[in-house]
Amino acid sequence: MPPRLFVDGPLPSAGDRFALPPTAARHVQVLRLQPGAAIVLFDGSGPEWPATVTAMGRQSVEVELGAPSPAQRELTQTVRLAVVMPANDRMDGVIEKATELGAAAIQPLMSERSVLRLVGERADKKRQHWRGVAVAAAEQCGRSRVPEIAPVQSLAQWLGALPPLATGEARAVLSPTATPGLAALARAEVVTTLSGPEGGLSDAEIAQACAAGFAPLQLGPRILRADTAPLAVLGWLALQALHD
């Protein structure tokens, strides 16, 4: 299978020759590809483009684009994960696996019991890093869309800005003391899940989430880690789509 590379920006028309941006060009050089080698490009808009390497420079790579084709690898549902960030770089794993499983968007959050707290320039740098993690995962898994990584916010700020629950939308806040109810999520067109940090969400935060249209949801009798719980829901939804 030809290497898949993300190009940040609209790709030109079929038959055009153009120079790859630096990040994509670096990947081609690391792979030691030569003129005539086949690659696949995508820009996040949905299709993917076959391309052929036409010239290699010391720091540049020129390619010729083929005709775009649709890539039908997205979930039928729009699934958004709102995740109170786990500590110790575990958010990297959440971003990577959520991309592989088909998440449309990921919202990093801070709550009362958060261990990891990011603000200002540090938060911006982390967001750019997570964007890179999502791009790499999309290249590897075959997706032609990269999930949106939203700016870091406090849970209260994010909940307060949410619009009312829309028709066809389901919202769930994960809680070990709630009752099971995954089946209801499978019937929704848009699903938003909210999961807490290592210490869980406080009772007040769960109440605030419920006031914003979230239904408490339990994933079973075992207590899942902060980086496992949101992926468990997403994985279940992705598997359900295969049987529809």
N, C-alpha and C positions, 0 to 999 in steps of 0.2 A: 504493500500500500504506500503511495507517495506521501511524503511528509506534509502535514497540514500546518499552515502558518497564518496567524492573524495579522491583518493590516488595519491599523487604526485610521480610518477615513474611507470615504467612498472609493471603490475601485473603478478604473476607467473601463472603456468598452472592450468587447471581445476583439481580438486582433491587434490591440494596442500593445506597444512595448513601453515599459517604464521601469525606473529604478526602484527597488524595494526600499522601504524606510530602514533606518539603521538596525532596529531590533530584529526584524525579519531577515535582513541581509546577513546579520551575524549568525543566525541559526543556520542559514544555508552554508556559510563558510565553515561552521563547526562540523556540519555533517559531511564536509568535503565533497559537496555535489559539484558536478562539472556541466558545462554547456551541453544541452540536450536532455538533462535530467528533468523528470516530471515532478511537480509539486502541486499542492492544492491550496488556494488562498480563500479567506473569508474575511468580511469586514464587519460582521455583527448584524447585518441587515436581514439575513435569512438565507440567501443563496450561497453557493460556493463556486469558485472558478478554478478549472484546471489551468495550469500554467506550465511553461517550459522555460528553463534557464537558458538565456541566450548569450550572456557574457558575464565573466567574473573578473572583478578588479581586486586590488588589494583591500579596499574597504567598501566596495560597491558590488551590487548584483543586479543585473538587468534580466527581466523576464518578459515573455509574451503571453498574453491572456487568451484562453479559450472562451467558449460560450458558457455563461453561468447556468447552473442547474439548481433546482430546489433541493434542499436537504431536509427530509421529513424525519427529524430525530427529536423534536420537542414534545413535551408532555401536552396532552389535550387540555389539561387544566393549567391555569396560571397559579403557580404556588410561590408565595412569598414567605421567607423566614425572617422573623424578628427575633434576634438572639442577643440576650444579655451576655456580653463577651466573657468566655471562660479565660482563666489565667494561663500563663506559661506557654504562650504561642499556640494554644490549642485552637484558636480561631482560624489559623491557617488551614488546619485539617477540616474544619467545618466548611470553609469557603471551597476548598478543593473538592470534597465529597459532595457538597450541595450542588456544585456545578455539574459534576458527573451524573448526578441523579436527576437533574433537570430543573432546578430552581430558577425562577424568573428574576428574583430580586432577593437581596439579603440586607437587612437593616441591623447594623451593630448598635447595641444599646448599653447603657450603664444604669444600674438600679441601686437600691439601698444597700444591698449586700455584695455589691461588685467588689472583686479583688482588683481587676484590671480597670484602670480609669485613664482615659485619654482625652486631652483637650488641646486646642490650638494647633500649632505646627506639628506636634507629635501625632495628633489624631489624623491630620492631613497626610502625613507620611505613611502611617499605617494603612490608610485607605488606598493610597496608591500602590502599596505593597500587596494588599489583598486583591486589588484589580489585576496585578500581574499574576497572582496565584490563580485567579479565575480564568484569565486568558490561557495560561499554560494548561489548565485542566480541560478547557474547551478544545484546544488544539489536539490533545491526546485522545479525548473520548469521542470526537466526531461531531460535537455540537457546532452549529454555525451562528449561534447567538451566545453572547457572553452575559451572564447575569449582572444586573445593576448592583453595585456596592454603594449603598447610601452613606452619607456622612454620619459619623458617630453622634448620637444624641442621648440625652437622658430619657429614661422610660416615661417619666411624667410628661416631658416636652413632646415626645412622639405621640403618646396616647392623646394628649390634648389637641393635637393638630389633625388627627384622623377625621375624615369625613364620615357621615352616617353610614351604617351598613347598607350596602347596595343589594338590589335584587340579584340572585345568583351567586352571592358571595357568602362564604363561611369564615368565621374567625374563631380560633381556639387558643386558649391559654393552657399550657401543660401544667398539671398539678397532680402529685401522687395521691392526694386525698379526694380527687374528683371521681367520677364514674366513667367507664369506658364509653366511647361513642365515635369511633373512627368512621363508621359507615356513613354518618351524616356528611363528613368531609368529601367522600368520594362522589357525592351527588352535586357538589357545587362547581361552578365554572371558575371561580376565583377563591383560593384558599390562603388565608394569612394565619400563620401560627406564631405564638409568642412563647418563648422558653426562658427560664431564669438562669441565674448563675449557680455556682457550686452550693451556696447556702439556700437556694430557692428564692422565690418571690415572697415578699411579706404579704400578710392578709390584706393590708391596705392596698398594695399594688394589685393583687388579684381582684379586689373589689373595684378598683379604678379601671382595670381591663374589662371586667364584666359590664361596667357602665358604658364602655366604648363598643359594646357588641360582641365581646369575646365570651365563648362558652367554655367553662372548665372541662378539661379532658385528661383522663388517666390513660397511660399506655400499658398498664399491667401491674402485677404485684411487686415487681422489682423496681428499685430506685435506680434510674439511669443517670449517668454523668451529664453534666451540662453540655458537653460536646456530642453526646450520643443521642439525647432525646429528640432534638429537631431533625436529625438525620433519620431516625427511626420512622417518624411520621412521613417524611419525604419519600423514603424508600418504600413504605407501604403504599403510598399513593401512586408511585411510579409502577409498582407491580400490578396494582389494580387496573391501571390503564391498559396493560397488556392483555387483560381478560375481558375488556369491554367489547 
